[in-house]
Amino acid sequence: MIENVLLLKLIHTVSAAVLFGTGLGVAYFMLMAYRTRDAIVVAHTARIVVIADAAFIANAAIIQPVTGVQLALTIGYSLLEPWIVASLALYFLISLCWLPALWIQVQMRDLARRAVEEGTGLPDRYERLFRIWFALGWPVLVVLIAIFVLMIFKPTLW
């Protein structure tokens, strides 16, 4: 059993690091590309970011709750522990921000690609989508940190 717990902890921790780190990386590179206002840079960056979201963030987002539930049950925690319930609720909240942000990212990628193909600048719609995408990222960052706090400190909430 100890080996199972350690393996689950490892997978859960690594996937949390991938989720958080890739999310920060994606946000940073999209922001830096956006600041150039160069459609070629934005299109290239957005293409890679969408791939990173699909390859890393999506997989880690699936692995997190699966390993978290398995880990809690293996250790002997009830899934009704307040810190677990709060973590799962916050995780659901993150998905409500991340899924639209991913859809917006794909739209921004396509708009930038089209601007490059047509030899134009980024359209106004890109600007609007970027602002929405950026705004959706902040709750994800803050809530992920809150989930880390819950996981580490396991506070009594109610």
Residue pairs with C-beta under 8 A, 6 or more apart in sequence:
1 74
4 74
5 71
5 74
5 75
8 67
8 70
8 71
8 74
9 71
11 63
11 67
12 63
12 64
12 67
12 68
12 71
15 59
15 60
15 63
15 64
15 67
16 60
16 64
16 148
18 56
18 57
18 59
18 60
19 57
19 60
19 61
19 64
19 144
20 144
20 148
22 52
22 53
22 56
22 57
22 60
23 57
23 137
23 140
23 141
23 144
24 141
25 52
26 49
26 52
26 53
26 57
27 134
27 137
27 141
29 45
29 48
29 49
30 45
30 46
30 49
30 105
30 108
30 130
30 133
31 134
32 45
33 41
33 42
33 44
33 45
33 46
34 42
34 130
36 42
37 121
37 122
39 112
39 115
39 116
39 120
39 121
39 122
40 116
42 108
42 112
42 115
42 122
42 126
43 109
43 112
43 113
43 115
43 116
46 105
46 108
46 109
46 112
46 113
47 109
47 113
49 105
49 109
50 102
50 105
50 106
50 109
53 102
53 105
57 98
61 95
61 98
64 91
65 88
65 91
68 84
68 87
68 88
69 79
72 78
72 79
72 81
72 84
73 79
77 84
78 84
79 85
79 88
81 154
82 155
82 156
82 157
82 158
83 150
83 151
83 153
83 154
83 155
83 156
83 157
86 150
86 157
87 147
87 150
87 151
90 143
90 146
90 147
90 150
91 147
93 139
93 143
94 139
94 140
94 143
94 144
94 147
97 136
97 137
97 139
97 140
97 143
98 136
98 140
100 132
100 136
101 133
101 136
101 137
101 140
104 129
104 132
104 133
104 136
105 133
107 129
108 126
108 129
108 130
108 133
111 122
111 123
111 125
111 126
111 129
112 122
112 126
115 121
115 122
115 123
115 126
